[in-house]
Amino acid sequence: MKKLSKIVGKAQRGMTLLEIMIVLAILALIMGLVVGPRVMKMFSKSKEELHDTYLAIRQTVLSHVPAQFSLVPKSPLDIRPTPDYREKTSAGGDYAQGTPDGSRPGIFNYNTYDLPSRYNWETNSLFLHEAIPGHHFQISIAQENASLPAFMRFGGNTAYVEGWALYAETLWGPMGLETDPYQRMGGLSDDMLRAMRLVVDSGIHAMGWTREQSIAYMLANSPMSKTDATAEVERYIAIPGQALAYKIGQLTIQKEKDKAIAALGAKFDPRAFHAQVLDTGALPMGVLEKKIDAWIDAQKGK
């Protein structure tokens, strides 16, 4: 295994991103054979099987929530397939918020359109982003806080809302996920998607790239299926700058966390940090930075 890793490392110098991903897939397969039979199925055979996959992910995540979050929403989370009328043009998953009083749950929709093209290696990171502790936690906690003014309970900005969801994906270790080599590769593949779409967003809106050119770029630089790449590109055509806002938000939250860890050392508590980020709704990044910096200073004085 060590020899194979060295070969991969040397080979990467002259490889395209897609070729690297293929090698990683082969390596993940070999790792799976070495560590034993407990590896994921590459595809789900039915909507019901995919539903069961997400139920199992939810159970794992919820068992790890207490170690990372002291502030959690009261609203329950339901898991449903994307409605038929919009599944062809929707992403792999999305979130629909519930009501502040919990009478309607938050809903994580998973897409079953063209099921044979949907890799199961995306399920862990998708659930973290769209459901727990991503959008479901952030949106529900904000709207359940009746002490906030309405614009802070129900409003939002892309950098904060989607930045939090991207940050939530980085918690795969603490939340007990991506223990399977395929799923870890899926997390890395999603990281690559966020890099690619910055290129595509700029290409379309600043350099005159066509729809087809943008789809071809994503297919050439990732293991994405054409179905997924097409849905992603059409989204960036319609929403200029959204991909950039996602990444700015994630990097800002991660920067503040790194700053807190460096300043507080053993005093750093991820539960308290996450509560500070989430308990005042979707703040502008500059305001969030000042809030967390003040919290760090207060913690240092204790």
N, C-alpha and C positions, 0 to 999 in steps of 0.2 A: 504494500500500500504506500509506504514512504517513497519507494522508487517511482511509482506511478505519479505521485504528487510532484516529484522533482521534474519528471518528464513534462507534465502539464505546465509547470511554471516556466520551463525553458521554451515550450512551444508557443506560449501566449505572446511572446515578443513579435511574432510574425503572423498573428491570426486576427481575423475580423471578430467583432463582438459576437456574431452569430456562431462562428466556429468555436469560440471559447465556451458559449453556452452549450453547444453539442458535447464538447469534451466534459463539461461539468455534469451534464446529464448522464453520460457514460460512467463517470466517476461515482455519481450518486447511486446508480444502479449497482455498481460493484460493491460500494459501501453497504448497500441494502442487503446484498447477498452475504456479505461478511458478517454483519451484525445480527442477521437472523431474518425470519420471515415477516416480522412486524413492520412492513412497509406499506405505504398507501397504494390503493388502486389508481392507475393513471387517469381513468375516466369513470364516471358513474353511468350505470346502465339504465337508470330510470330517474324520474323526478323524485320518487320516493326514496331511492337510495341516497341521492344528494341531500335530501331533507334530513335523513338520519345522520349524515355526515356533519351537518351544521348543528344538529341537536347535541351530538357528542362533543363538538368543539365548544359550544356554550357551556356544557357541564364542566369541562376542564377549566375554562376561563373563570367561571364563577367560583371555583374552588380556590383560585389564586387571588381573587379580588381583595380579600381582607388584608393581605400583606402589602398591597400597593395603594389602596384607596380607603380613606376614612369617610369620605363624602360620596354617597352613592344615591342614585335616583330611586324614588318610590315606584315610578311607572314600570310596569312589566314590559318585557320584550317578546314579541311574537315573530316567528320565522315562517315566511311564506314564499312561494314562487312568484316571480315577476308576472303581473297580469298579461294575458295573451295579447291584448291590443297594443302593447308597447314593447314587448320583449325583443322584437327584431332590431330595434334601434337603441335599446338600452345597454348600459354597461353590464359587467358581470354581476353586479349587485348594487343596491342602493338602500337608503333609509328613509322612511316616512315617519315623522314625529307623531307622538300621541298627544293626548290632551293634558293640560296641567294637573287636572284632578285624577288622572290615571284611569278615567272611565273608558278611554280608547288607548290601547297599548302602543308603544313604539313598534314599528314593523321593519324588520330586515328582509328585503326582497332579494332572492337569489335567482339569477337568470338561467332558465333551462332551454332557451332557444338554441337549436343546433348543438344539442348536448354532446355529441361525439367530438366536437371541436374544443370543448371546455376542459382544460386540464385541472385535475384535482389539487395540483400543487399550489393553486392560488387560493384555496379555501381558508387557510389559516390567516393570512394577511388581510384577506377581504373581510373576514368576520371582525378582526381587530379594528379595522378602519371604519366599517359601516355600523357596527353594532356595539360590542363591548370590548374595550372601554372607549371606543371612538365616538361616533355621532350620537349614539343612544345616550351615553353618559353625559356628554357635553350639553346637548340640546335639552334633555330632560331635567338635568340639574338646574340649568338656567331658568327654564319656564316654571319650575316648581318653587322658585325662590320669590315669594310674594313681597318681600321687602325691597326688591329691585323695581325701578320704574319700568313701564311696559316696553320701552325701546331697548332696554338691556335684557329683559326676559325673553322677548320674542324676535328681536332684531339680530343681525349678524353681519359679519364681513368675511369674505373668502379666506383671507390670510389666517384669521383666527380659527374659524370653523373647520376648514380643510387642513390647516396647519396642525391643529390638534389631532385630527384623524390620521394624518401621516405620522405624527409623533407616536400615536397609539400603536402603529405597526411596529415601531422599534421596541415595544415591550414584549415581543414574542417570547423572550427567555423568561422574564419574571412571571408571565401569564401561563407558562407551562406548555407553550406551543413550539412548532417547528423542530420537534425532537426527531422527526423522520428526515433523512437527507433530502428527499424530494421536496418536502415542504420548506426546508431551509433554502434550497435552490429557488423555490417559488418566491420567497421573500426577496432574494437577490434579484430575481427577474423583475419584480415590482419596482425595486430601486432603479433598475435600468429603464423601466417605463417612464419614471419621473424625469430621468435625464433626457430620454428621447423626445418627450413631448415638449420640453423647452426648445429643442431644435425645431420640431415641427411647427409649434406655435409661431416662432420667429420666421420660419421659412414661409409659412402661409401669409402672414400679415405684413411682413417687411421685405420679403424677397420674391414674392409672386409664385410660390410653389403651387402646383395644382393638387387637387384631391388625390389623384392617382400617384403622383410623385411622393406625396406624404405617406400614403399607405405603403408604397414600395420601400420607403426608408425604414418604416417601423418593422416591416417583415424582414428586411435585410439585417437588422441590428437587434433582433430579439427572437425568442421562441413563440411569440404570439401567433394565434391563428388569424387568418384573414378576416374572419367574422369579427373578432375583437378589435383588430387594427382598424377596420373600417368604421366601427362605432366610435372608437376613440378619435380618429381624425375628423369625422363629421362634427363631433362635439367641439373640437378646437377651432374649426371653421366658424362655428356659431358663437363661441365665447372667447374673444381675444383676451390674452393675458391671464386667463384663469390658471393655467398650469404654473405660471410664474408666481402667482399669489399663494398657491398651495405650498410651494417650496420655501418661500420667504417665511411663511408662518411656522413651518416645521423647524427650520433652522433657528428661528428666534427662540422658540420654546426650548429646543435642545441646548442652545447657547446659555440660556438662563439656568437650566438644570445643571449644566457643567460648571457654571459659575458658582451655584449653590453648593455643589459637591466639593469643589475646591476650597470654598470659604469655610464650610461647616465641618468637613471631614466626617468623623464618627457621629456628629450631631445631626447629620442630614437624614431626614425621614421622607421617603418618597410619598407617603400618605399625606403629609402636611404640604409638601410641594404641590402635589396634584390638586389638593383642595384650594390652594391659593390661585392656581391657574383657572380653576373651574367655577369658583363660587361667586363671581361677579359678571357672568355672561360674556358675550363676545366683545372683548376690548380691542381697540386699535393696538398694533404692535408696540408703538412707543409708550402707550399708557401701561400695557402689560409689563414691559421691561422695568419701568419705574416702580410699579407695584411689587414685583418680585425682588428687585434690588433693595427696596425698603424692608421687605420681609427678611431678607438675608441679614441685613444690618441688625434688625431686631433680634433675630435668632442668635447672632454672635454675642449679643449683650447678655444673654441668659446664662 
